[in-house]
Structure formats: structure tokens, C-alpha cells
């Protein structure tokens, strides 16, 4: 009898705190509903004495009903779905322990903030996971495993938040020194101090911090390689906006919103919302662009046979590593030392877990292998894209050298890599029974063993390399050009361009909206169809993008060049890498300071999107002027000189080995 009463007390506590979390019948008769759901013989026979927590709750719900302890428990706990209650009041009560209690799945986190008695710890409550899983399953209408039941001790989890440590001071000291160097360099530059004869290494280094010099470079709008390549600037900006839309939506689904379940069901049945759910395709767009410009860089570097050496390749790796390092370092330091000063709130407890991960595994990020660990253990988990991009860059010379040997060899090597990636991805997907659909639970393994792995995501990068080969051939005289490239170019004349535009739009639209049918007919999509979808929709989307921009690249698509290649996108493209690295920091800050228990809607999410895009690019501009741009000039001034070559000689068009258009992530 004590066992039954203990279990009933736990569930009654949840129900009292939950309010509208339960169905109307439960609200009308909570005791009867609890009896029907949990107080049956099979449950009673399965349970054992589960410790002091259950006994204490049982006492609160019976003999201590109406006492001060009961009122503290009841008044400080949430009363409905995603109501976090009064965290600060509960936290300051020595006899209480505030614990988020809920159910987590890929797209949602349904939870309650409950002010338990101090005897209830995460370890004690975890003993009741099987019973709570059944309880949550009755609410959401689909099976819930005990592993999906989550408890978060917010006070313990946020123990480091709100503090100003030595790391915080060091971050601002470093930033202050860089700002001082920028001010001094600018004043000296504007006064003409750097003009004239050759300066020493110290003065040349100081000039690299000059804001005048960095701003001039930033607002230079003409691409020195080929004006047609400006089309990638617009593509990159809109792809970045797409990423922000996806991440704002994803974060809102995890936020403490009262109407989250109804909202979730509404968007699952909204056809046009597929464009938000398919925002992961924007990552593949960046992989594709990166492949194109990596090929441009290495073809230029290897143009002279004397440069086709391991020394050239190693130098390119070092240059790119150092070029991307400042913003990665800034993000890491900001996350570890500045975000720790935010207000202690229960609304977004995973910020502390991010900080803990970086303290333990920061080296994984600096070695660009962070995507080979468990996704939940990653430091700056959104930097998985940067890891992949760097890993692709490491293998890019293999494909370029193959094409330099012969065009057929290059195509064969590309095809072998593409087939190998497809086979490996199919095996991983089928063997682990993974699912793309939001309607089915995507476990952490989806992101750990598939989504973040380079051998599963390289196809768009390979398509970027192939497109550069076609583009390169199109610049040759017709009698020197490959036959199939000539045929492609002849197709883009008159109405041919519009045919390709139409095909591109249809292909890309189908790749985006297929997820709608997937989400709403999950039972009819077996593992085979799900695997086929996952293998095809990313490369097909990128192929559609190729059809869209290829006329412009070969000089026969003036309309799109005028739109996507507008000069306003050039400076934005240069800071897209920074906008990507910073945007999730901003989204997390919004989530932390969002009031508990608000009602969400599309208007609120679009307000977040525009805010994050604007503030993200503005912050990226500032950080770029202080951290990134001086580093770029220092590398050109000293690293290039150490090789005895000017940066302009490293590529066909006069750009450095890592062109500005490739200095980006996701």
C-alpha cells in the first residue's frame, strides 16, 4: 500500500503542477484518472520501495496537505505544459530542490518546473522513469521510452552562471588590446606614417590593424577573379538567412511555450512550412560553394608544375587553418567566459552543458575533428560544419590533381568518391534504422553517426568541384574546350536559360517539400524509401542549384547576376562566416531571456529571424574588423613573404590561396 501511495504521490505532484498538461478528463477527475492509469495491480507488483523522495512526496500529498511545505511545493511549481514555475523562489528555499521534469524528443522538449522537496534528487526521480514514460505517452499519443524522460537539476546545472572569472577578464583584456592596436594603426595610417619607404616588421604588423585599410578591403566590391562569380555572394547570404530561420524555429520548439504541442501539430501539417524544416539543405549549399572555390584555389596553385608538391599542399592547409582560427577562437572564448555571466534562468539549461563540453573538449574543435565525437559532447556543436569543410579541403587536392592528370581520371576519381559516400551512407542509415522525419524521433545517433560525418556529407562538395571544372573549360577557346562543355554552353541561348531555370526551380522545390509527405505519412515510408530520400534529396537540390547558376557562370545569365550578384552582397558575403559562428550565440541569448510560458507563433519567430540576421551580421562586422581582418592581412604580409611569393600569384585570378569567397562556414 505504501508503494502504491508513493507512486501516486509522484504522479499527483506532476498532475497538480501540470494543469492543462493533462487531458480534460484528467482535470475533471484527477484522482480517478491517476487510479485508472497507474494504481493498478501490474504497476504495484513491478514497483519497489524507491527511497526518501517518494515517501516525502507521499507525506506532502496526504498528511502535510495544506502545510507550508506543501504550499512551497505547489505555488513554486509550474501549473501547465512548459510552465517553469518560480525558479528563484524555489532555489532560495533550503528545503526544496528545483528540477525540470519532462519528455525530450528531437523536435520538442515538454517539461515542467517542479519545486520538489530536497529529498528528491535527479538520481531518486530517475527510478520512476518507466512509470513517467507511460504517463507522458498518454498525453502525447505515441510511445515514449524511459530514455526520453528527462530530469534537469537547474541549480546544479547552472552553478557557474552569473560569475565573472579570470577568463572573463582575460577575454576583455585581449579584445581591448586588439581595439587599441586598431585605433593606433588607424591614426598612424591616416597621418601618412606608413607611407614611403619599406617599414620594419613591427610597423608592417601594426598597419595590418588599421581600420582604414580593413574597411577599404571590406567594401571593395569587384571580384578580381571573374565578375560572374559575384552570384555566389547572394547565394551565400540567402543560405545564411535560411540557416537562421531553421535554427530560430528549432530553438523555439525547445523553448518553454504554453502552446508548443498545438503549434507543433500545426506546422507538421503545413505544406509551405517544409521550407523551414528543410533548412538543413542550406548547409549543403555552403559545402557546394566551398568545393567550387577550393577547386579554383588548387587549380591556380598547381598551374605551375613546380608548385605541384606536398609543400604547396601543406602550406594551403596551414593558411586556411590560421585564416579560420580567429573567429573560432572568439566564439569559444565568448561561449566559455562571457555567456557564463548571463542571468541564472531555467529556460535554457543546455548553455551550461555547452560550456562544460568546451572546458573538456576544446582541443577537438581546434584540431577540426569535433564532428567525430558524440554530438551531445561537442564543443560549439554548430561548428560541426566547419569541421567537415576543413576535412573536405584536406582531400580536395586529390581530385584536382586527378583532373590535372587527365579529365577522365578526374571524373573517375570523383565518381568513385561519390559512390563510396552513397554506399557508406546507405549502410549507416539502414543498419541504424535512422529517420529524417520530424514526426519520428531522431535520436542523438542520427546526428552523431550520420548528419555530422564527412563521408556522409561530401557529395555537394564534389558537385562544387565538378562545376568548377565545367566553368574552367567554358573559359577556353571553343577549339580547346571539351565537347560536352561546348554542348552545355550552346544550350544556354535564347529560351534555353529559362528551361534550365524552370528545371532548377522544380527540382529544388521537390527536394524541399518532399519532407511534408514524409512527415505526414511516416508509416508508409519504410526504411528503404527513407534511405532513398536521404541519399538523393541533398545532391538533387544542389544539382538544381547548379542548373540555376550555371548560365550566369558561363556568361549567359545576366538577370540572376544582377540580382544575386548585386554589389550589396559582396561585403555581406565576406562576413557570413562570422555571422554563422555568432548567430547561435544570439539565438541562445534570446532563448535565455524569453519569459517562461509564452505563446509562440510565426510572427514571433520571424521577429527573431530578422533580429538575429541583422544583429548577427552587425556583430560579425565588428568582430571581423577587430579579429579577422587583421589576421588576414598579417598572413598575407608575413606568411606569404616567408614563401617568397606574393598572394596574387597563388590563384588563376589573383586571389590568395584561400579566397575571401570561401572564408565561411555553414
C-alpha positions in Angstrom: 0.0 0.0 0.0 2.9 2.4 0.8 4.4 1.6 -2.6 1.1 2.4 -4.4 0.7 5.6 -2.4 4.3 6.7 -3.2 3.9 6.3 -6.9 0.5 8.0 -6.8 2.1 11.0 -5.0 4.8 11.4 -7.6 2.2 11.4 -10.4 -0.2 13.5 -8.5 2.6 16.1 -8.0 3.2 16.2 -11.7 -0.5 16.5 -12.4 -1.1 19.3 -9.9 1.8 21.2 -11.4 0.8 20.4 -14.9 -2.7 21.6 -15.1 -3.5 21.7 -18.8 -0.6 19.3 -19.5 -3.2 16.6 -18.9 -6.3 15.8 -20.9 -9.7 17.3 -19.8 -10.8 14.0 -18.3 -7.8 14.1 -16.0 -8.6 17.6 -14.9 -12.2 16.8 -14.2 -11.3 13.8 -12.1 -7.5 13.7 -11.3 -7.7 11.1 -8.5 -9.9 8.8 -10.6 -7.7 9.2 -13.7 -4.5 8.5 -11.7 -6.1 5.4 -10.3 -7.0 4.2 -13.8 -3.6 5.0 -15.3 -1.2 4.0 -12.6 -2.7 2.4 -9.5 -3.2 -1.0 -11.0 -2.0 -4.3 -9.8 0.6 -4.7 -12.5 2.3 -1.5 -11.6 2.1 -2.2 -7.9 3.7 -5.6 -8.4 6.5 -4.1 -10.5 7.5 -1.3 -8.1 9.8 -1.5 -5.2 10.4 0.9 -2.3 12.0 3.9 -4.2 13.6 5.9 -1.4 13.1 9.0 0.6 11.8 11.1 -2.3 8.7 9.0 -2.8 8.0 8.9 0.9 8.4 12.7 1.3 6.0 13.4 -1.7 3.5 10.9 -0.3 3.6 12.8 3.0 3.1 16.1 1.3 0.1 14.8 -0.7 -1.6 13.3 2.4 -0.8 14.2 6.0 1.0 17.5 5.1 -1.6 18.7 2.6 -2.0 22.5 3.2 1.2 22.9 5.2 3.8 25.5 4.5 5.9 22.8 2.8 3.0 21.8 0.6 2.4 25.4 -0.4 6.0 25.9 -1.2 5.9 22.9 -3.4 2.6 23.7 -5.1 3.0 27.5 -5.5 6.5 27.4 -6.9 5.9 24.6 -9.4 4.6 25.1 -12.9 0.8 24.7 -13.4 0.7 23.6 -17.1 2.8 22.4 -20.0 6.1 24.3 -20.2 5.3 26.4 -17.1 8.6 26.6 -15.3 7.2 27.9 -12.1 9.0 30.2 -9.7 12.6 29.1 -10.0 14.3 31.8 -7.9 11.9 31.3 -5.0 12.3 27.6 -5.0 16.1 27.9 -5.4 16.3 30.1 -2.3 14.3 27.7 -0.2 16.7 25.3 1.6 14.1 22.6 2.0 13.4 22.5 -1.8 15.0 21.3 -4.9 14.0 22.8 -8.3 14.1 20.1 -11.1 12.8 20.3 -14.6 10.8 17.2 -15.3 9.8 16.4 -18.8 10.0 14.4 -22.0 12.6 15.1 -24.7 12.4 14.2 -28.4 14.3 15.6 -31.4 11.9 18.4 -32.2 10.4 19.1 -28.7 11.1 19.4 -25.0 7.9 19.2 -23.0 8.7 19.9 -19.4 7.5 21.3 -16.0 9.5 23.2 -13.4 8.7 21.4 -10.2 9.8 22.6 -6.7 10.4 19.2 -5.2 11.3 18.6 -1.5 15.1 18.5 -1.0 15.0 14.7 -0.7 14.1 14.4 -4.4 17.3 14.4 -6.5 17.7 13.5 -10.2 19.0 10.1 -9.1 16.0 9.4 -6.9 13.5 10.6 -9.6 15.2 8.6 -12.3 13.9 5.5 -10.6 10.4 6.4 -11.7 11.2 6.8 -15.4 9.2 3.8 -16.7 6.0 5.0 -14.9 6.5 8.6 -16.1 7.2 7.4 -19.7 3.7 5.8 -19.7 2.3 8.9 -18.3 3.8 11.1 -21.0 2.8 8.6 -23.7 -0.9 9.0 -22.6 -0.6 12.8 -23.1 1.2 13.0 -26.5 -0.4 10.0 -28.1 2.6 8.0 -29.2 5.1 5.6 -27.4 7.5 7.3 -25.1 10.6 5.3 -23.9 12.0 5.8 -20.4 15.2 7.2 -22.1 13.1 10.1 -23.3 12.1 11.1 -19.8 14.5 13.8 -18.6 15.3 15.5 -15.3 17.5 18.6 -15.0 18.7 19.9 -11.7 18.8 23.5 -12.8 20.6 24.9 -9.7 23.4 22.4 -10.2 23.4 22.7 -13.9 23.7 26.5 -13.8 26.2 26.6 -10.9 28.7 28.5 -12.9 26.3 31.0 -14.5 26.3 34.6 -13.3 30.0 34.6 -12.3 32.9 36.8 -13.6 36.0 34.7 -13.5 39.6 35.3 -14.7 38.6 34.0 -18.2 36.0 36.8 -18.5 38.6 39.4 -17.6 41.2 37.9 -20.0 38.6 37.9 -22.8 38.0 41.6 -22.5 41.7 42.4 -22.0 42.6 40.6 -25.2 39.7 42.4 -27.0 40.8 45.7 -25.5 44.4 45.3 -26.7 43.2 44.5 -30.3 40.9 47.5 -30.2 43.9 49.7 -29.1 46.0 48.3 -31.9 43.2 49.1 -34.4 43.0 52.7 -33.1 46.8 53.3 -33.1 47.1 51.7 -36.5 44.3 53.7 -37.9 45.7 57.0 -36.6 49.1 56.3 -37.9 47.7 55.2 -41.3 45.6 58.3 -41.7 48.5 60.5 -40.8 50.6 59.0 -43.6 53.1 57.4 -41.2 53.1 54.1 -43.1 53.7 55.8 -46.5 57.0 55.9 -48.2 59.9 53.6 -47.7 59.9 49.9 -46.6 58.9 49.6 -42.9 60.2 47.2 -40.3 58.2 44.1 -39.3 56.7 45.8 -36.3 55.2 48.7 -38.3 54.0 46.4 -41.0 52.2 44.3 -38.4 50.7 47.4 -36.9 49.4 48.6 -40.3 47.5 45.3 -40.6 45.2 46.5 -37.8 44.4 49.8 -39.5 40.7 50.2 -39.8 41.2 52.4 -42.9 42.9 49.6 -44.6 40.5 46.9 -43.4 37.4 48.9 -44.3 38.8 49.7 -47.8 39.3 45.9 -48.3 35.8 45.1 -46.9 33.9 47.5 -49.2 35.8 46.5 -52.3 33.0 45.1 -54.5 34.7 43.9 -57.6 35.7 40.2 -57.7 39.3 40.0 -59.1 38.8 36.5 -60.5 35.6 36.9 -62.5 32.7 39.3 -62.1 30.3 36.4 -62.8 31.4 34.7 -59.6 29.7 37.5 -57.7 26.5 35.4 -58.0 27.8 33.3 -55.1 27.7 36.3 -52.8 23.9 36.5 -53.0 23.6 32.7 -52.7 25.7 32.7 -49.6 23.7 35.5 -47.9 20.3 33.8 -48.5 21.6 30.4 -47.5 22.8 32.0 -44.2 19.3 33.5 -43.7 17.9 30.1 -44.3 20.1 28.7 -41.6 18.9 31.3 -39.2 15.3 30.5 -40.0 15.9 26.9 -39.2 17.8 27.4 -36.0 15.2 30.0 -34.7 12.5 27.5 -35.4 14.4 24.7 -33.8 15.2 26.7 -30.7 11.6 27.9 -30.3 10.4 24.3 -30.4 12.7 23.7 -27.3 11.6 26.9 -25.6 9.1 27.0 -22.7 6.0 27.8 -24.7 2.5 27.0 -23.5 1.0 26.1 -26.9 4.0 24.2 -28.2 2.2 20.9 -28.8 -0.6 22.5 -30.8 1.9 24.6 -32.7 4.0 21.5 -33.4 1.0 19.7 -34.8 0.0 22.7 -37.0 3.4 23.0 -38.6 3.7 19.3 -39.2 0.6 19.6 -41.5 1.6 22.9 -43.2 2.9 22.3 -46.7 4.9 25.5 -47.0 6.5 25.0 -43.7 8.6 22.4 -45.4 10.9 25.2 -46.4 11.7 25.8 -42.7 12.0 22.1 -41.9 14.4 21.6 -44.9 16.7 24.4 -43.8 19.5 21.8 -43.4 19.9 22.0 -47.2 21.5 25.4 -46.7 24.5 23.5 -45.2 24.8 21.6 -48.5 24.7 24.9 -50.4 27.8 26.0 -48.5 29.5 22.7 -49.0 28.9 23.1 -52.7 30.2 26.7 -52.8 33.3 25.6 -50.8 34.0 22.8 -53.2 33.9 25.2 -56.1 36.3 27.7 -54.6 38.6 25.0 -53.2 39.0 23.7 -56.8 39.6 27.3 -58.0 42.3 27.7 -55.4 44.1 24.5 -56.0 43.9 24.6 -59.8 45.5 28.1 -59.5 48.2 26.9 -57.1 49.0 23.9 -59.3 49.0 25.8 -62.6 52.8 25.8 -62.5 54.1 22.2 -62.4 56.8 23.3 -60.0 54.1 24.0 -57.4 52.6 20.5 -57.5 54.3 19.4 -54.4 53.4 18.4 -50.9 54.9 21.7 -49.7 52.3 23.7 -51.6 49.5 21.5 -50.2 50.8 21.7 -46.6 51.1 25.5 -46.9 47.5 25.7 -48.2 46.3 23.7 -45.1 48.3 26.0 -42.8 47.0 29.1 -44.4 43.4 28.0 -44.2 43.7 26.8 -40.7 45.1 30.2 -39.5 42.6 32.1 -41.6 39.6 30.5 -39.9 41.1 30.4 -36.4 40.3 33.9 -35.1 36.5 33.6 -35.3 36.6 30.1 -34.0 38.7 31.3 -31.1 36.5 34.3 -30.5 33.4 32.1 -30.4 35.0 29.7 -28.0 36.2 32.4 -25.6 32.8 34.2 -25.7 30.9 30.9 -25.0 33.2 29.8 -22.2 33.8 33.1 -20.4 31.1 35.7 -21.4 28.0 33.6 -21.6 28.8 32.4 -18.1 27.8 35.9 -16.9 24.2 35.6 -18.1 21.3 35.5 -15.6 20.7 32.2 -13.9 17.5 31.0 -15.6 15.8 27.6 -16.0 14.7 28.3 -19.6 17.7 27.1 -21.5 19.9 24.9 -19.3 22.0 23.5 -22.2 24.2 26.6 -22.2 26.0 25.3 -19.2 26.4 21.9 -20.9 28.0 23.7 -23.9 30.4 25.4 -21.5 31.3 22.1 -19.8 31.9 20.5 -23.2 34.2 23.2 -24.2 36.2 23.0 -21.0 36.7 19.3 -21.6 37.0 19.0 -25.3 38.1 22.4 -26.7 41.1 20.7 -28.4 38.7 18.7 -30.6 37.5 21.9 -32.2 41.0 23.4 -32.7 42.1 20.2 -34.5 38.9 20.2 -36.6 37.8 16.8 -35.6 35.0 17.7 -33.3 32.4 16.0 -35.6 33.9 12.6 -34.8 32.7 12.7 -31.2 29.2 12.2 -29.7 27.1 15.2 -30.9 26.0 15.9 -27.4 29.6 16.2 -26.2 30.7 18.6 -28.9 32.2 22.0 -28.0 30.3 24.7 -30.1 28.1 22.0 -31.6 27.2 24.1 -34.6 30.8 24.2 -35.6 30.4 20.6 -36.9 30.0 22.2 -40.4 33.4 24.0 -40.1 35.0 20.6 -39.2 33.5 19.0 -42.3 34.5 21.9 -44.5 38.1 21.7 -43.3 38.2 17.9 -43.8 36.9 18.3 -47.3 39.5 20.9 -48.0 42.2 18.5 -46.9 41.2 15.9 -49.6 40.4 18.5 -52.3 43.9 18.3 -53.8 43.4 14.6 -54.7 40.5 15.5 -57.0 42.3 18.5 -58.5 45.5 16.5 -59.2 43.4 13.8 -60.8 41.8 16.3 -63.2 45.3 17.8 -64.0 46.5 14.3 -64.9 43.5 13.8 -67.3 39.9 14.8 -67.4 38.7 11.2 -67.5 40.8 10.4 -64.5 39.3 13.3 -62.6 35.8 12.2 -63.4 36.6 8.6 -62.4 38.0 9.7 -59.0 35.0 12.0 -58.4 32.6 9.1 -59.3 34.4 6.6 -57.0 34.2 9.1 -54.1 30.5 9.8 -54.8 29.6 6.1 -55.0 31.6 5.3 -51.9 29.9 8.1 -49.9 26.5 6.9 -51.1 27.2 3.2 -50.2 28.5 4.2 -46.7 25.6 6.5 -46.0 23.1 3.8 -47.1 24.7 1.3 -44.9 24.7 3.6 -41.9 21.1 4.6 -42.5 19.7 1.1 -42.8 21.8 -0.6 -40.2 20.9 2.0 -37.6 17.3 2.4 -38.7 17.6 6.2 -38.9 14.7 8.6 -39.7 14.8 12.0 -41.3 11.2 12.9 -40.4 10.4 15.2 -37.5 7.3 13.0 -36.9 9.6 10.2 -35.8 12.0 10.5 -33.0 15.5 11.3 -34.3 17.8 10.0 -31.6 21.2 11.5 -30.9 22.7 8.8 -33.1 21.2 10.5 -36.2 23.5 13.5 -35.7 26.4 11.6 -34.3 26.8 8.7 -36.8 25.3 10.3 -39.9 24.5 14.0 -40.0 27.9 15.4 -38.9 30.1 12.9 -40.7 32.2 14.0 -43.7 31.9 10.7 -45.6 28.1 11.1 -45.5 28.0 14.8 -46.5 30.7 15.2 -49.2 28.5 14.8 -52.3 27.6 18.5 -52.6 31.3 19.4 -52.2 32.2 17.0 -55.1 29.5 18.7 -57.2 31.1 22.0 -56.5 34.5 20.7 -57.7 32.8 19.3 -60.9 31.1 22.6 -61.5 34.4 24.5 -61.3 35.8 22.1 -63.9 32.9 22.9 -66.3 33.3 26.6 -65.5 37.1 26.5 -66.2 36.6 24.7 -69.5 34.0 27.3 -70.6 36.6 30.0 -70.4 38.7 28.3 -73.1 38.5 28.8 -76.8 35.9 26.6 -78.5 38.6 24.5 -80.3 40.3 23.8 -77.0 37.2 23.1 -75.0 35.8 19.7 -74.0 32.9 18.7 -76.3 30.3 18.2 -73.6 31.0 21.7 -72.1 30.6 23.3 -75.6 27.2 21.5 -75.9 26.2 22.8 -72.4 27.1 26.3 -73.4 25.2 26.1 -76.7 22.1 25.0 -74.7 22.2 28.3 -72.8 21.0 30.5 -75.5 17.6 32.2 -76.0 14.9 30.3 -74.2 17.4 27.6 -73.1 18.2 29.6 -70.0 14.6 29.7 -68.9 14.2 26.0 -69.4 17.1 25.4 -67.1 15.7 27.9 -64.6 12.3 26.1 -64.6 14.0 22.7 -64.2 16.1 24.1 -61.3 13.1 25.6 -59.5 11.1 22.4 -59.8 13.9 20.2 -58.7 14.7 22.4 -55.7 11.1 22.7 -54.7 10.5 19.0 -54.8 13.6 18.3 -52.7 12.4 20.8 -50.1 8.7 19.8 -49.9 9.1 16.0 -50.0 9.6 16.2 -46.2 6.0 17.3 -45.9 4.8 13.9 -47.3 7.4 12.1 -45.3 6.2 13.7 -42.0 2.5 13.2 -42.7 2.8 9.6 -44.0 5.5 8.1 -41.8 4.0 4.7 -41.6 4.1 4.3 -45.4 7.7 5.3 -45.6 9.7 2.2 -44.8 13.5 2.2 -44.2 14.1 1.7 -47.9 12.2 4.8 -49.0 13.6 6.8 -46.1 17.1 5.8 -47.1 16.5 6.6 -50.8 15.1 10.0 -49.8 18.1 10.8 -47.6 20.6 9.7 -50.3 19.0 11.8 -53.0 17.4 15.0 -51.8 20.7 16.7 -50.9 22.6 16.1 -54.1 19.5 16.7 -56.2 18.9 20.0 -54.5 22.5 21.1 -55.3 22.1 19.9 -58.8 19.1 22.1 -59.2 21.2 25.0 -57.8 23.8 24.2 -60.5 21.1 24.5 -63.2 20.1 27.8 -61.7 23.5 29.5 -61.6 25.4 27.8 -64.5 24.1 30.2 -67.2 25.5 33.1 -65.2 28.9 31.4 -64.6 29.4 30.9 -68.3 28.3 34.5 -69.1 24.7 33.9 -70.3 22.7 34.7 -67.2 22.6 38.4 -66.7 19.3 38.5 -64.9 20.4 36.4 -61.9 23.8 38.1 -61.9 22.0 41.4 -61.5 20.0 40.1 -58.5 22.3 37.7 -56.6 25.5 39.4 -57.8 24.4 42.8 -56.6 27.3 44.8 -55.1 25.5 45.0 -51.7 26.0 41.2 -51.2 29.8 41.4 -51.6 30.6 42.9 -48.2 27.9 40.7 -46.6 29.5 37.6 -48.1 32.8 38.4 -46.5 31.3 38.3 -43.0 28.9 35.4 -43.5 31.4 33.1 -41.8 31.3 35.3 -38.7 27.6 35.6 -38.9 27.3 31.8 -38.8 29.7 31.4 -35.9 27.9 34.1 -33.9 24.2 33.6 -34.8 23.5 30.7 -32.4 25.1 32.6 -29.5 22.5 35.3 -30.2 19.6 32.8 -30.5 20.6 31.2 -27.2 20.7 34.6 -25.5 17.1 35.3 -26.8 16.0 31.9 -25.5 17.5 32.5 -22.1 15.8 35.9 -21.6 12.5 34.9 -23.1 9.8 34.8 -20.5 8.7 31.3 -19.3 5.4 30.1 -20.6 4.9 32.5 -23.5 2.7 31.6 -26.5 4.6 31.1 -29.8 3.5 31.9 -33.3 5.1 32.6 -36.7 5.2 36.3 -36.1 7.3 35.9 -33.0 9.7 33.6 -34.8 10.1 35.9 -37.8 10.9 38.8 -35.4 13.6 36.6 -34.0 14.9 35.8 -37.5 15.2 39.4 -38.6 16.8 40.3 -35.3 19.4 37.6 -35.5 20.2 38.2 -39.1 20.7 42.0 -38.5 22.5 41.8 -35.2 24.4 38.7 -36.3 25.9 40.4 -39.4 26.5 43.7 -37.4 28.3 41.8 -34.7 30.2 39.8 -37.4 31.3 43.1 -39.0 32.7 44.4 -35.7 34.4 41.2 -34.8 35.8 40.9 -38.3 37.4 44.4 -38.1 39.0 43.6 -34.7 39.9 39.9 -35.0 39.5 38.5 -38.5 40.7 41.2 -41.0 44.0 42.0 -39.2 44.7 38.2 -39.2 44.1 38.0 -42.9 46.5 40.9 -43.6 49.1 39.5 -41.2 49.0 36.2 -43.0 49.4 37.9 -46.4 52.2 40.2 -45.1 54.3 37.6 -43.3 53.3 34.0 -44.2 53.2 34.8 -47.9 56.5 36.6 -47.7 58.1 33.7 -46.0 57.5 31.7 -49.1 58.9 34.4 -51.3 55.7 34.7 -53.3 53.0 37.4 -53.5 49.5 36.3 -52.7 48.3 37.3 -56.1 50.3 34.6 -57.7 48.7 31.8 -55.9 45.5 31.5 -58.0 44.4 32.0 -61.6 42.6 35.2 -60.8 45.0 36.8 -58.4 43.2 35.9 -55.2 45.0 34.3 -52.2 45.1 30.5 -51.9 42.0 30.8 -49.6 39.8 33.3 -51.5 37.5 35.5 -49.5 34.5 33.9 -51.0 35.5 30.6 -49.3 36.1 32.0 -45.9 32.9 30.9 -44.5 31.0 28.1 -42.8 27.6 26.6 -42.9 
